Amino acid sequence: MFVCLCHGISDKKLRKLAIEEGISDMRAIRRCTALGSQCGKCVKQAKEILSEFQPEPLAKAS
C-alpha cells in the first residue's frame, strides 16, 4: 500500500528501510526519502509504521 502518494513511497519501502538501515524515526526517513515534503498527509501513517520498529522501553525494577 502506498503511504505517500505524492512521491510513491510504500509501506514496504518504509519497513525495508527500518529493517535494513535501522531507521525508526521520521527525521531519518526524511533524510533518505521525500516522504512528508509535499502535502504531509502521509506523516501520521508513516509514524505508525515506524513505531513497529521502535525499541521497547525498559521496565523499571521495583
All heavy atoms as TSV, in Angstrom:
chain	resi	resn	atom	element	x	y	z
A	1	MET	N	N	0.852	-1.165	0.000
A	1	MET	CA	C	0.000	0.000	0.000
A	1	MET	C	C	0.900	1.231	0.000
A	1	MET	O	O	1.958	1.236	0.621
A	1	MET	CB	C	-0.905	-0.078	1.221
A	1	MET	CG	C	-1.088	1.194	1.984
A	1	MET	SD	S	-2.027	1.013	3.502
A	1	MET	CE	C	-0.744	0.498	4.604
A	2	PHE	N	N	0.464	2.252	-0.720
A	2	PHE	CA	C	1.226	3.492	-0.736
A	2	PHE	C	C	0.926	4.310	0.512
A	2	PHE	O	O	-0.219	4.496	0.887
A	2	PHE	CB	C	0.906	4.314	-1.983
A	2	PHE	CG	C	1.593	3.804	-3.212
A	2	PHE	CD1	C	0.903	3.045	-4.142
A	2	PHE	CD2	C	2.923	4.072	-3.421
A	2	PHE	CE1	C	1.535	2.566	-5.264
A	2	PHE	CE2	C	3.579	3.589	-4.547
A	2	PHE	CZ	C	2.877	2.836	-5.470
A	3	VAL	N	N	1.972	4.778	1.133
A	3	VAL	CA	C	1.856	5.668	2.282
A	3	VAL	C	C	1.885	7.104	1.786
A	3	VAL	O	O	1.061	7.916	2.168
A	3	VAL	CB	C	3.000	5.407	3.291
A	3	VAL	CG1	C	2.951	6.402	4.431
A	3	VAL	CG2	C	2.934	3.985	3.816
A	4	CYS	N	N	2.827	7.393	0.905
A	4	CYS	CA	C	2.981	8.731	0.342
A	4	CYS	C	C	2.654	8.677	-1.145
A	4	CYS	O	O	3.457	8.187	-1.947
A	4	CYS	CB	C	4.408	9.223	0.555
A	4	CYS	SG	S	4.722	10.865	-0.129
A	5	LEU	N	N	1.474	9.152	-1.490
A	5	LEU	CA	C	1.058	9.161	-2.888
A	5	LEU	C	C	1.841	10.185	-3.700
A	5	LEU	O	O	2.121	9.977	-4.878
A	5	LEU	CB	C	-0.437	9.436	-2.997
A	5	LEU	CG	C	-1.346	8.354	-2.431
A	5	LEU	CD1	C	-2.798	8.818	-2.464
A	5	LEU	CD2	C	-1.186	7.066	-3.208
A	6	CYS	N	N	2.199	11.284	-3.093
A	6	CYS	CA	C	2.911	12.354	-3.808
A	6	CYS	C	C	4.250	11.874	-4.360
A	6	CYS	O	O	4.666	12.296	-5.434
A	6	CYS	CB	C	3.140	13.547	-2.879
A	6	CYS	SG	S	1.622	14.308	-2.274
A	7	HIS	N	N	4.921	10.992	-3.610
A	7	HIS	CA	C	6.254	10.546	-4.004
A	7	HIS	C	C	6.335	9.040	-4.251
A	7	HIS	O	O	7.435	8.517	-4.464
A	7	HIS	CB	C	7.291	10.970	-2.963
A	7	HIS	CG	C	7.391	12.448	-2.839
A	7	HIS	ND1	N	7.984	13.240	-3.802
A	7	HIS	CD2	C	6.950	13.301	-1.886
A	7	HIS	CE1	C	7.919	14.502	-3.443
A	7	HIS	NE2	N	7.285	14.564	-2.278
A	8	GLY	N	N	5.209	8.347	-4.171
A	8	GLY	CA	C	5.180	6.924	-4.468
A	8	GLY	C	C	5.955	6.062	-3.483
A	8	GLY	O	O	6.630	5.111	-3.883
A	9	ILE	N	N	5.858	6.381	-2.200
A	9	ILE	CA	C	6.574	5.626	-1.174
A	9	ILE	C	C	5.599	4.675	-0.493
A	9	ILE	O	O	4.569	5.092	0.034
A	9	ILE	CB	C	7.226	6.567	-0.148
A	9	ILE	CG1	C	8.207	7.489	-0.870
A	9	ILE	CG2	C	7.922	5.772	0.952
A	9	ILE	CD1	C	8.733	8.627	-0.036
A	10	SER	N	N	5.942	3.403	-0.494
A	10	SER	CA	C	5.049	2.375	0.039
A	10	SER	C	C	5.410	1.990	1.471
A	10	SER	O	O	6.507	2.309	1.962
A	10	SER	CB	C	5.114	1.122	-0.842
A	10	SER	OG	O	6.380	0.508	-0.708
A	11	ASP	N	N	4.490	1.281	2.104
A	11	ASP	CA	C	4.758	0.761	3.441
A	11	ASP	C	C	5.900	-0.250	3.389
A	11	ASP	O	O	6.710	-0.336	4.310
A	11	ASP	CB	C	3.506	0.142	4.063
A	11	ASP	CG	C	2.961	-1.037	3.275
A	11	ASP	OD1	O	3.014	-1.025	2.025
A	11	ASP	OD2	O	2.452	-1.976	3.908
A	12	LYS	N	N	6.009	-1.002	2.296
A	12	LYS	CA	C	7.103	-1.966	2.141
A	12	LYS	C	C	8.454	-1.254	2.133
A	12	LYS	O	O	9.416	-1.730	2.725
A	12	LYS	CB	C	6.932	-2.774	0.861
A	12	LYS	CG	C	5.783	-3.747	0.920
A	12	LYS	CD	C	5.660	-4.515	-0.382
A	12	LYS	CE	C	4.441	-5.416	-0.343
A	12	LYS	NZ	N	4.285	-6.160	-1.588
A	13	LYS	N	N	8.519	-0.122	1.452
A	13	LYS	CA	C	9.764	0.665	1.402
A	13	LYS	C	C	10.141	1.147	2.801
A	13	LYS	O	O	11.302	1.057	3.199
A	13	LYS	CB	C	9.589	1.860	0.463
A	13	LYS	CG	C	10.684	2.879	0.515
A	13	LYS	CD	C	11.663	2.677	-0.553
A	13	LYS	CE	C	12.656	3.847	-0.545
A	13	LYS	NZ	N	13.811	3.555	-1.316
A	14	LEU	N	N	9.153	1.632	3.566
A	14	LEU	CA	C	9.435	2.102	4.927
A	14	LEU	C	C	9.916	0.964	5.818
A	14	LEU	O	O	10.877	1.118	6.569
A	14	LEU	CB	C	8.195	2.753	5.539
A	14	LEU	CG	C	7.736	4.054	4.897
A	14	LEU	CD1	C	6.482	4.561	5.584
A	14	LEU	CD2	C	8.828	5.097	4.929
A	15	ARG	N	N	9.246	-0.185	5.716
A	15	ARG	CA	C	9.658	-1.337	6.525
A	15	ARG	C	C	11.050	-1.823	6.129
A	15	ARG	O	O	11.857	-2.195	6.974
A	15	ARG	CB	C	8.626	-2.449	6.410
A	15	ARG	CG	C	7.359	-2.144	7.165
A	15	ARG	CD	C	6.368	-3.300	7.126
A	15	ARG	NE	N	5.229	-3.012	7.984
A	15	ARG	CZ	C	4.095	-2.470	7.557
A	15	ARG	NH1	N	3.927	-2.186	6.270
A	15	ARG	NH2	N	3.115	-2.227	8.396
A	16	LYS	N	N	11.340	-1.814	4.839
A	16	LYS	CA	C	12.655	-2.226	4.356
A	16	LYS	C	C	13.739	-1.298	4.903
A	16	LYS	O	O	14.795	-1.755	5.359
A	16	LYS	CB	C	12.679	-2.231	2.829
A	16	LYS	CG	C	13.965	-2.721	2.244
A	16	LYS	CD	C	13.901	-2.770	0.728
A	16	LYS	CE	C	15.234	-3.264	0.163
A	16	LYS	NZ	N	15.238	-3.326	-1.283
A	17	LEU	N	N	13.495	0.009	4.867
A	17	LEU	CA	C	14.454	0.962	5.423
A	17	LEU	C	C	14.646	0.738	6.918
A	17	LEU	O	O	15.767	0.814	7.426
A	17	LEU	CB	C	13.997	2.396	5.162
A	17	LEU	CG	C	14.142	2.892	3.732
A	17	LEU	CD1	C	13.416	4.231	3.560
A	17	LEU	CD2	C	15.598	3.025	3.350
A	18	ALA	N	N	13.563	0.453	7.617
A	18	ALA	CA	C	13.651	0.227	9.061
A	18	ALA	C	C	14.465	-1.026	9.370
A	18	ALA	O	O	15.315	-1.016	10.269
A	18	ALA	CB	C	12.249	0.116	9.657
A	19	ILE	N	N	14.227	-2.082	8.613
A	19	ILE	CA	C	14.915	-3.349	8.873
A	19	ILE	C	C	16.369	-3.302	8.408
A	19	ILE	O	O	17.280	-3.642	9.165
A	19	ILE	CB	C	14.160	-4.513	8.193
A	19	ILE	CG1	C	12.811	-4.727	8.885
A	19	ILE	CG2	C	14.991	-5.793	8.207
A	19	ILE	CD1	C	11.862	-5.628	8.123
A	20	GLU	N	N	16.592	-2.882	7.180
A	20	GLU	CA	C	17.933	-2.945	6.600
A	20	GLU	C	C	18.843	-1.808	7.035
A	20	GLU	O	O	20.054	-1.996	7.156
A	20	GLU	CB	C	17.845	-2.982	5.076
A	20	GLU	CG	C	17.217	-4.260	4.558
A	20	GLU	CD	C	17.102	-4.308	3.050
A	20	GLU	OE1	O	17.539	-3.348	2.367
A	20	GLU	OE2	O	16.557	-5.307	2.554
A	21	GLU	N	N	18.275	-0.632	7.248
A	21	GLU	CA	C	19.091	0.533	7.587
A	21	GLU	C	C	18.966	0.939	9.058
A	21	GLU	O	O	19.649	1.857	9.502
A	21	GLU	CB	C	18.699	1.725	6.703
A	21	GLU	CG	C	18.765	1.461	5.212
A	21	GLU	CD	C	20.171	1.235	4.703
A	21	GLU	OE1	O	21.115	1.813	5.277
A	21	GLU	OE2	O	20.322	0.466	3.739
A	22	GLY	N	N	18.065	0.304	9.780
A	22	GLY	CA	C	17.882	0.638	11.194
A	22	GLY	C	C	17.178	1.962	11.419
A	22	GLY	O	O	17.269	2.550	12.491
A	23	ILE	N	N	16.457	2.438	10.417
A	23	ILE	CA	C	15.767	3.722	10.514
A	23	ILE	C	C	14.436	3.526	11.226
A	23	ILE	O	O	13.637	2.690	10.832
A	23	ILE	CB	C	15.544	4.316	9.113
A	23	ILE	CG1	C	16.890	4.675	8.497
A	23	ILE	CG2	C	14.620	5.520	9.164
A	23	ILE	CD1	C	16.816	5.097	7.055
A	24	SER	N	N	14.200	4.287	12.278
A	24	SER	CA	C	12.948	4.121	13.017
A	24	SER	C	C	12.338	5.448	13.454
A	24	SER	O	O	11.504	5.478	14.343
A	24	SER	CB	C	13.171	3.225	14.234
A	24	SER	OG	O	14.103	3.812	15.110
A	25	ASP	N	N	12.755	6.550	12.831
A	25	ASP	CA	C	12.146	7.834	13.164
A	25	ASP	C	C	11.973	8.681	11.904
A	25	ASP	O	O	12.613	8.442	10.886
A	25	ASP	CB	C	12.960	8.592	14.216
A	25	ASP	CG	C	14.363	8.926	13.754
A	25	ASP	OD1	O	14.500	9.732	12.813
A	25	ASP	OD2	O	15.322	8.394	14.330
A	26	MET	N	N	11.088	9.641	11.964
A	26	MET	CA	C	10.745	10.456	10.800
A	26	MET	C	C	11.920	11.297	10.304
A	26	MET	O	O	12.075	11.496	9.107
A	26	MET	CB	C	9.553	11.358	11.115
A	26	MET	CG	C	8.244	10.626	11.184
A	26	MET	SD	S	7.838	9.743	9.666
A	26	MET	CE	C	7.654	11.093	8.521
A	27	ARG	N	N	12.741	11.771	11.198
A	27	ARG	CA	C	13.883	12.593	10.787
A	27	ARG	C	C	14.795	11.799	9.851
A	27	ARG	O	O	15.209	12.289	8.802
A	27	ARG	CB	C	14.664	13.068	12.008
A	27	ARG	CG	C	15.829	13.977	11.635
A	27	ARG	CD	C	16.504	14.541	12.842
A	27	ARG	NE	N	15.609	15.541	13.407
A	27	ARG	CZ	C	15.598	15.899	14.683
A	27	ARG	NH1	N	16.427	15.342	15.532
A	27	ARG	NH2	N	14.765	16.813	15.121
A	28	ALA	N	N	15.069	10.559	10.199
A	28	ALA	CA	C	15.927	9.714	9.365
A	28	ALA	C	C	15.245	9.361	8.046
A	28	ALA	O	O	15.892	9.333	7.000
A	28	ALA	CB	C	16.306	8.450	10.129
A	29	ILE	N	N	13.932	9.099	8.087
A	29	ILE	CA	C	13.197	8.799	6.858
A	29	ILE	C	C	13.254	9.989	5.907
A	29	ILE	O	O	13.448	9.839	4.708
A	29	ILE	CB	C	11.727	8.424	7.172
A	29	ILE	CG1	C	11.658	7.024	7.771
A	29	ILE	CG2	C	10.833	8.528	5.947
A	29	ILE	CD1	C	11.994	5.899	6.816
A	30	ARG	N	N	13.100	11.171	6.442
A	30	ARG	CA	C	13.122	12.379	5.597
A	30	ARG	C	C	14.496	12.645	4.999
A	30	ARG	O	O	14.613	13.285	3.964
A	30	ARG	CB	C	12.640	13.583	6.391
A	30	ARG	CG	C	11.152	13.539	6.613
A	30	ARG	CD	C	10.676	14.758	7.344
A	30	ARG	NE	N	9.222	14.760	7.403
A	30	ARG	CZ	C	8.538	15.385	8.322
A	30	ARG	NH1	N	9.155	16.073	9.266
A	30	ARG	NH2	N	7.223	15.343	8.323
A	31	ARG	N	N	15.547	12.160	5.659
A	31	ARG	CA	C	16.894	12.336	5.099
A	31	ARG	C	C	17.106	11.465	3.860
A	31	ARG	O	O	17.885	11.823	2.987
A	31	ARG	CB	C	17.957	12.002	6.138
A	31	ARG	CG	C	18.231	13.136	7.093
A	31	ARG	CD	C	19.492	12.868	7.881
A	31	ARG	NE	N	19.328	11.731	8.768
A	31	ARG	CZ	C	19.221	11.810	10.091
A	31	ARG	NH1	N	19.275	12.975	10.672
A	31	ARG	NH2	N	19.075	10.733	10.810
A	32	CYS	N	N	16.415	10.328	3.773
A	32	CYS	CA	C	16.664	9.429	2.642
A	32	CYS	C	C	15.476	9.297	1.690
A	32	CYS	O	O	15.593	8.614	0.678
A	32	CYS	CB	C	17.125	8.060	3.131
A	32	CYS	SG	S	15.977	7.193	4.170
A	33	THR	N	N	14.347	9.916	1.998
A	33	THR	CA	C	13.205	9.930	1.079
A	33	THR	C	C	12.586	11.326	1.098
A	33	THR	O	O	12.949	12.161	1.917
A	33	THR	CB	C	12.101	8.917	1.486
A	33	THR	OG1	O	11.463	9.369	2.676
A	33	THR	CG2	C	12.652	7.520	1.696
A	34	ALA	N	N	11.613	11.528	0.239
A	34	ALA	CA	C	10.904	12.810	0.203
A	34	ALA	C	C	9.580	12.733	0.963
A	34	ALA	O	O	8.744	13.630	0.849
A	34	ALA	CB	C	10.653	13.213	-1.242
A	35	LEU	N	N	9.386	11.688	1.741
A	35	LEU	CA	C	8.141	11.483	2.463
A	35	LEU	C	C	7.785	12.700	3.315
A	35	LEU	O	O	8.623	13.237	4.026
A	35	LEU	CB	C	8.261	10.247	3.366
A	35	LEU	CG	C	6.958	9.828	4.025
A	35	LEU	CD1	C	6.747	8.341	3.838
A	35	LEU	CD2	C	6.956	10.192	5.478
A	36	GLY	N	N	6.551	13.153	3.207
A	36	GLY	CA	C	6.066	14.258	4.019
A	36	GLY	C	C	6.459	15.636	3.547
A	36	GLY	O	O	6.138	16.622	4.195
A	37	SER	N	N	7.134	15.732	2.416
A	37	SER	CA	C	7.633	17.035	1.977
A	37	SER	C	C	6.666	17.809	1.086
A	37	SER	O	O	6.919	18.952	0.767
A	37	SER	CB	C	8.960	16.865	1.234
A	37	SER	OG	O	8.763	16.142	0.038
A	38	GLN	N	N	5.559	17.172	0.710
A	38	GLN	CA	C	4.632	17.879	-0.155
A	38	GLN	C	C	3.335	18.174	0.600
A	38	GLN	O	O	3.213	19.224	1.191
A	38	GLN	CB	C	4.371	17.101	-1.438
A	38	GLN	CG	C	3.955	17.993	-2.565
A	38	GLN	CD	C	4.329	17.390	-3.913
A	38	GLN	OE1	O	4.636	16.222	-4.029
A	38	GLN	NE2	N	4.301	18.202	-4.926
A	39	CYS	N	N	2.369	17.282	0.579
A	39	CYS	CA	C	1.087	17.587	1.224
A	39	CYS	C	C	1.080	17.236	2.714
A	39	CYS	O	O	0.321	17.803	3.481
A	39	CYS	CB	C	-0.068	16.878	0.504
A	39	CYS	SG	S	-0.215	15.112	0.841
A	40	GLY	N	N	1.914	16.273	3.150
A	40	GLY	CA	C	2.027	15.930	4.557
A	40	GLY	C	C	0.996	14.958	5.092
A	40	GLY	O	O	1.036	14.587	6.261
A	41	LYS	N	N	0.058	14.517	4.259
A	41	LYS	CA	C	-0.984	13.599	4.729
A	41	LYS	C	C	-0.430	12.235	5.129
A	41	LYS	O	O	-1.076	11.494	5.859
A	41	LYS	CB	C	-2.051	13.427	3.655
A	41	LYS	CG	C	-2.858	14.679	3.418
A	41	LYS	CD	C	-3.909	14.447	2.356
A	41	LYS	CE	C	-4.699	15.714	2.106
A	41	LYS	NZ	N	-5.702	15.534	1.064
A	42	CYS	N	N	0.750	11.897	4.670
A	42	CYS	CA	C	1.336	10.584	4.901
A	42	CYS	C	C	2.057	10.469	6.242
A	42	CYS	O	O	2.343	9.363	6.699
A	42	CYS	CB	C	2.317	10.258	3.785
A	42	CYS	SG	S	3.629	11.487	3.614
A	43	VAL	N	N	2.357	11.564	6.872
A	43	VAL	CA	C	3.222	11.557	8.047
A	43	VAL	C	C	2.642	10.710	9.178
A	43	VAL	O	O	3.360	9.901	9.789
A	43	VAL	CB	C	3.520	12.993	8.518
A	43	VAL	CG1	C	4.264	13.000	9.838
A	43	VAL	CG2	C	4.307	13.738	7.453
A	44	LYS	N	N	1.369	10.838	9.456
A	44	LYS	CA	C	0.758	10.084	10.552
A	44	LYS	C	C	0.874	8.583	10.299
A	44	LYS	O	O	1.273	7.826	11.183
A	44	LYS	CB	C	-0.707	10.481	10.718
A	44	LYS	CG	C	-1.382	9.765	11.860
A	44	LYS	CD	C	-2.824	10.198	12.028
A	44	LYS	CE	C	-3.490	9.396	13.125
A	44	LYS	NZ	N	-4.903	9.681	13.214
A	45	GLN	N	N	0.541	8.156	9.092
A	45	GLN	CA	C	0.612	6.734	8.769
A	45	GLN	C	C	2.056	6.234	8.794
A	45	GLN	O	O	2.335	5.140	9.272
A	45	GLN	CB	C	-0.020	6.465	7.417
A	45	GLN	CG	C	-0.152	4.992	7.122
A	45	GLN	CD	C	-0.902	4.723	5.839
A	45	GLN	OE1	O	-1.061	5.623	5.010
A	45	GLN	NE2	N	-1.369	3.513	5.681
A	46	ALA	N	N	2.973	7.030	8.316
A	46	ALA	CA	C	4.387	6.652	8.336
A	46	ALA	C	C	4.877	6.481	9.773
A	46	ALA	O	O	5.600	5.528	10.079
A	46	ALA	CB	C	5.224	7.690	7.609
A	47	LYS	N	N	4.469	7.364	10.655
A	47	LYS	CA	C	4.859	7.253	12.069
A	47	LYS	C	C	4.320	5.977	12.684
A	47	LYS	O	O	5.005	5.325	13.480
A	47	LYS	CB	C	4.361	8.464	12.861
A	47	LYS	CG	C	5.164	9.713	12.626
A	47	LYS	CD	C	4.624	10.858	13.453
A	47	LYS	CE	C	5.413	12.126	13.227
A	47	LYS	NZ	N	4.883	13.237	14.021
A	48	GLU	N	N	3.092	5.606	12.324
A	48	GLU	CA	C	2.507	4.365	12.836
A	48	GLU	C	C	3.315	3.154	12.372
A	48	GLU	O	O	3.567	2.242	13.147
A	48	GLU	CB	C	1.054	4.232	12.386
A	48	GLU	CG	C	0.118	5.185	13.076
A	48	GLU	CD	C	-1.302	5.133	12.522
A	48	GLU	OE1	O	-1.624	4.208	11.763
A	48	GLU	OE2	O	-2.086	6.039	12.871
A	49	ILE	N	N	3.710	3.158	11.120
A	49	ILE	CA	C	4.508	2.046	10.588
A	49	ILE	C	C	5.866	1.997	11.278
A	49	ILE	O	O	6.333	0.937	11.691
A	49	ILE	CB	C	4.661	2.170	9.063
A	49	ILE	CG1	C	3.306	1.922	8.392
A	49	ILE	CG2	C	5.709	1.199	8.533
A	49	ILE	CD1	C	3.240	2.277	6.925
A	50	LEU	N	N	6.500	3.137	11.420
A	50	LEU	CA	C	7.820	3.178	12.055
A	50	LEU	C	C	7.766	2.809	13.533
A	50	LEU	O	O	8.749	2.303	14.073
A	50	LEU	CB	C	8.449	4.556	11.874
A	50	LEU	CG	C	8.830	4.911	10.444
A	50	LEU	CD1	C	9.348	6.337	10.383
A	50	LEU	CD2	C	9.849	3.941	9.879
A	51	SER	N	N	6.625	3.035	14.175
A	51	SER	CA	C	6.512	2.697	15.597
A	51	SER	C	C	6.653	1.193	15.827
A	51	SER	O	O	7.011	0.767	16.922
A	51	SER	CB	C	5.193	3.205	16.176
A	51	SER	OG	O	4.104	2.441	15.689
A	52	GLU	N	N	6.402	0.391	14.791
A	52	GLU	CA	C	6.594	-1.056	14.901
A	52	GLU	C	C	8.061	-1.393	15.159
A	52	GLU	O	O	8.368	-2.462	15.667
A	52	GLU	CB	C	6.186	-1.747	13.600
A	52	GLU	CG	C	4.744	-1.597	13.214
A	52	GLU	CD	C	4.467	-2.114	11.804
A	52	GLU	OE1	O	5.311	-2.828	11.227
A	52	GLU	OE2	O	3.384	-1.788	11.286
A	53	PHE	N	N	8.949	-0.490	14.807
A	53	PHE	CA	C	10.378	-0.751	14.877
A	53	PHE	C	C	11.064	0.021	15.994
A	53	PHE	O	O	12.287	0.034	16.077
A	53	PHE	CB	C	11.035	-0.437	13.521
A	53	PHE	CG	C	10.465	-1.275	12.421
A	53	PHE	CD1	C	9.436	-0.794	11.627
A	53	PHE	CD2	C	10.919	-2.559	12.208
A	53	PHE	CE1	C	8.888	-1.571	10.623
A	53	PHE	CE2	C	10.375	-3.347	11.207
A	53	PHE	CZ	C	9.355	-2.851	10.413
A	54	GLN	N	N	10.288	0.665	16.860
A	54	GLN	CA	C	10.841	1.381	17.998
A	54	GLN	C	C	11.232	0.374	19.065
A	54	GLN	O	O	10.499	-0.588	19.321
A	54	GLN	CB	C	9.815	2.361	18.592
A	54	GLN	CG	C	9.435	3.485	17.677
A	54	GLN	CD	C	10.555	4.463	17.465
A	54	GLN	OE1	O	11.323	4.751	18.363
A	54	GLN	NE2	N	10.659	4.974	16.254
A	55	PRO	N	N	12.362	0.554	19.710
A	55	PRO	CA	C	12.728	-0.357	20.798
A	55	PRO	C	C	11.754	-0.228	21.958
A	55	PRO	O	O	11.239	0.861	22.236
A	55	PRO	CB	C	14.127	0.107	21.202
A	55	PRO	CG	C	14.361	1.405	20.530
A	55	PRO	CD	C	13.326	1.582	19.466
A	56	GLU	N	N	11.482	-1.329	22.591
A	56	GLU	CA	C	10.581	-1.330	23.746
A	56	GLU	C	C	11.281	-0.646	24.916
A	56	GLU	O	O	12.476	-0.894	25.167
A	56	GLU	CB	C	10.220	-2.765	24.150
A	56	GLU	CG	C	9.377	-3.492	23.128
A	56	GLU	CD	C	7.986	-2.905	22.982
A	56	GLU	OE1	O	7.407	-2.485	24.001
A	56	GLU	OE2	O	7.512	-2.849	21.837
A	57	PRO	N	N	10.562	0.206	25.658
A	57	PRO	CA	C	11.183	0.845	26.832
A	57	PRO	C	C	11.476	-0.209	27.892
A	57	PRO	O	O	10.727	-1.178	28.054
A	57	PRO	CB	C	10.132	1.840	27.322
A	57	PRO	CG	C	8.868	1.450	26.657
A	57	PRO	CD	C	9.199	0.636	25.450
A	58	LEU	N	N	12.589	-0.017	28.570
A	58	LEU	CA	C	12.955	-0.955	29.626
A	58	LEU	C	C	12.062	-0.742	30.833
A	58	LEU	O	O	11.771	0.375	31.229
A	58	LEU	CB	C	14.416	-0.742	30.037
A	58	LEU	CG	C	15.446	-1.025	28.937
A	58	LEU	CD1	C	16.846	-0.639	29.433
A	58	LEU	CD2	C	15.417	-2.485	28.541
A	59	ALA	N	N	11.600	-1.838	31.420
A	59	ALA	CA	C	10.773	-1.761	32.624
A	59	ALA	C	C	11.658	-1.423	33.808
A	59	ALA	O	O	12.777	-1.922	33.935
A	59	ALA	CB	C	10.056	-3.081	32.846
A	60	LYS	N	N	11.152	-0.562	34.675
A	60	LYS	CA	C	11.903	-0.202	35.882
A	60	LYS	C	C	11.818	-1.336	36.886
A	60	LYS	O	O	10.768	-1.930	37.091
A	60	LYS	CB	C	11.347	1.069	36.501
A	60	LYS	CG	C	11.615	2.300	35.680
A	60	LYS	CD	C	11.135	3.526	36.403
A	60	LYS	CE	C	11.446	4.779	35.600
A	60	LYS	NZ	N	11.032	5.972	36.322
A	61	ALA	N	N	12.937	-1.617	37.516
A	61	ALA	CA	C	12.970	-2.648	38.548
A	61	ALA	C	C	12.334	-2.093	39.811
A	61	ALA	O	O	12.559	-0.954	40.193
A	61	ALA	CB	C	14.406	-3.077	38.819
A	62	SER	N	N	11.534	-2.902	40.460
A	62	SER	CA	C	10.874	-2.446	41.689
A	62	SER	C	C	11.753	-2.612	42.886
A	62	SER	O	O	12.487	-3.491	43.042
A	62	SER	CB	C	9.588	-3.241	41.949
A	62	SER	OG	O	8.775	-3.254	40.817
